[in-house]
């Protein structure tokens, strides 16, 4: 991917556990993983590692990691 292809616009895509299940099913299809085990495992990992990509939490603006100069997306 070229840097010129990067955008900072919110894709307004799905978020939450139902979206994670959809993405996990697709990942299982692409990798050949058994969805009976893969979907629950991937959803668990995604929910522990993120806020389910909820727009409110896509950019970290409220903890000690939010410092430095403001970048092109408008956030430190």
Residue frames as qw, qx, qy, qz and C-alpha x, y, z in Angstrom:
[[0.000, 0.891, 0.454, 0.000, 0.00, 0.00, 0.00],
 [0.404, 0.399, -0.010, 0.823, 1.31, 3.38, -0.93],
 [0.168, -0.319, -0.459, 0.812, 1.22, 6.27, 1.55],
 [0.217, 0.027, -0.249, -0.943, -0.95, 8.19, -0.92],
 [0.471, -0.281, -0.744, -0.382, -3.65, 5.52, -0.45],
 [0.310, -0.319, -0.716, 0.538, -3.98, 6.19, 3.30],
 [0.205, -0.592, -0.248, -0.739, -6.99, 8.26, 4.35],
 [0.083, 0.006, -0.689, 0.720, -8.20, 9.44, 7.72],
 [0.527, -0.164, -0.170, -0.816, -11.90, 9.34, 7.02],
 [0.482, -0.063, 0.762, -0.427, -14.15, 7.23, 9.24],
 [0.122, 0.009, -0.862, -0.492, -15.44, 4.38, 7.08],
 [0.590, -0.044, 0.188, -0.784, -18.75, 4.37, 9.00],
 [0.539, 0.085, -0.809, -0.217, -18.64, 0.59, 8.89],
 [0.779, -0.466, -0.346, -0.238, -20.20, -1.87, 11.27],
 [0.089, 0.491, -0.681, 0.537, -18.91, -2.16, 14.80],
 [0.687, -0.313, 0.362, -0.547, -19.65, -4.26, 17.86],
 [0.517, -0.225, 0.824, -0.051, -19.75, -7.97, 18.49],
 [0.761, 0.473, 0.415, -0.157, -22.01, -8.78, 15.53],
 [0.458, 0.835, -0.289, -0.097, -19.54, -7.09, 13.18],
 [0.205, -0.605, 0.769, -0.018, -16.66, -8.99, 14.80],
 [0.708, 0.075, 0.693, -0.117, -18.53, -12.25, 14.15],
 [0.690, 0.704, 0.110, -0.130, -18.98, -11.30, 10.48],
 [0.228, 0.823, -0.521, -0.015, -15.29, -10.46, 10.12],
 [0.443, -0.406, 0.793, -0.098, -14.29, -13.65, 11.96],
 [0.803, 0.313, 0.491, -0.130, -16.45, -15.80, 9.66],
 [0.580, 0.800, -0.143, -0.052, -14.81, -14.16, 6.66],
 [0.076, -0.725, 0.683, -0.048, -11.35, -14.76, 8.13],
 [0.666, -0.118, 0.728, -0.112, -12.25, -18.44, 8.61],
 [0.777, 0.575, 0.234, -0.108, -13.38, -18.67, 4.98],
 [0.376, 0.858, -0.349, 0.000, -10.15, -17.11, 3.75],
 [0.091, -0.630, 0.756, -0.151, -7.87, -19.28, 5.88],
 [0.662, 0.034, -0.723, -0.194, -9.77, -22.56, 5.89],
 [0.042, -0.160, 0.756, -0.634, -10.21, -22.43, 9.66],
 [0.243, -0.449, -0.855, -0.087, -13.20, -24.34, 11.05],
 [0.169, -0.517, -0.052, -0.837, -15.71, -21.58, 11.88],
 [0.719, -0.537, -0.420, -0.135, -17.17, -23.62, 14.76],
 [0.714, -0.441, -0.189, 0.510, -13.96, -22.98, 16.67],
 [0.456, 0.192, 0.119, 0.861, -12.48, -20.07, 14.75],
 [0.129, -0.697, -0.295, -0.641, -15.33, -17.60, 15.07],
 [0.611, -0.763, -0.210, -0.025, -15.62, -17.75, 18.88],
 [0.737, -0.282, -0.007, 0.614, -11.83, -17.65, 19.25],
 [0.359, 0.322, 0.205, 0.852, -11.35, -14.70, 16.90],
 [0.268, -0.773, -0.298, -0.491, -14.27, -12.77, 18.41],
 [0.703, -0.650, -0.180, 0.227, -12.86, -13.29, 21.91],
 [0.627, -0.092, 0.082, 0.769, -9.46, -12.03, 20.79],
 [0.150, 0.522, 0.296, 0.785, -10.96, -9.03, 18.99],
 [0.422, -0.800, -0.299, -0.302, -13.12, -8.04, 21.95],
 [0.722, -0.562, -0.096, 0.392, -10.15, -8.23, 24.32],
 [0.572, -0.058, 0.205, 0.792, -7.84, -6.30, 22.02],
 [0.034, 0.249, 0.286, 0.925, -10.19, -3.54, 20.95],
 [0.315, 0.271, 0.478, -0.774, -13.41, -1.74, 21.68],
 [0.535, 0.438, 0.722, 0.037, -14.98, -3.65, 18.79],
 [0.322, 0.175, 0.405, 0.838, -13.86, -0.81, 16.52],
 [0.018, -0.834, -0.530, 0.151, -16.57, 1.47, 17.90],
 [0.367, 0.727, 0.103, 0.571, -16.09, 4.92, 16.32],
 [0.390, -0.900, 0.049, -0.190, -15.82, 6.53, 19.76],
 [0.707, -0.583, 0.365, 0.166, -12.70, 4.48, 20.52],
 [0.840, 0.469, 0.081, 0.259, -10.98, 4.24, 17.12],
 [0.392, 0.616, -0.289, 0.619, -8.55, 6.99, 18.12],
 [0.629, -0.454, -0.473, 0.417, -7.09, 6.94, 21.61],
 [0.123, 0.672, -0.008, 0.730, -7.47, 10.46, 23.01],
 [0.536, -0.711, 0.005, -0.454, -7.86, 9.90, 26.72],
 [0.878, -0.445, -0.012, 0.174, -4.87, 8.19, 28.30],
 [0.436, -0.737, 0.318, 0.407, -1.14, 8.63, 28.86],
 [0.607, 0.069, 0.589, 0.529, -0.35, 7.47, 25.32],
 [0.312, 0.817, 0.421, 0.239, -2.09, 10.49, 23.83],
 [0.271, -0.829, 0.109, 0.477, 0.79, 12.93, 23.64],
 [0.522, -0.045, 0.522, 0.673, 2.99, 14.39, 20.97],
 [0.116, 0.270, -0.239, -0.925, 2.40, 16.65, 18.03],
 [0.660, 0.438, 0.394, -0.466, -0.94, 16.67, 16.26],
 [0.371, -0.093, 0.782, 0.492, -0.74, 14.56, 13.12],
 [0.153, -0.004, -0.550, -0.821, -2.56, 14.69, 9.78],
 [0.318, -0.439, -0.812, -0.216, -5.63, 12.93, 11.23],
 [0.287, -0.696, -0.058, -0.656, -6.04, 15.71, 13.81],
 [0.820, -0.562, -0.054, -0.096, -4.90, 13.65, 16.81],
 [0.178, -0.782, 0.596, -0.033, -1.63, 13.38, 18.77]]
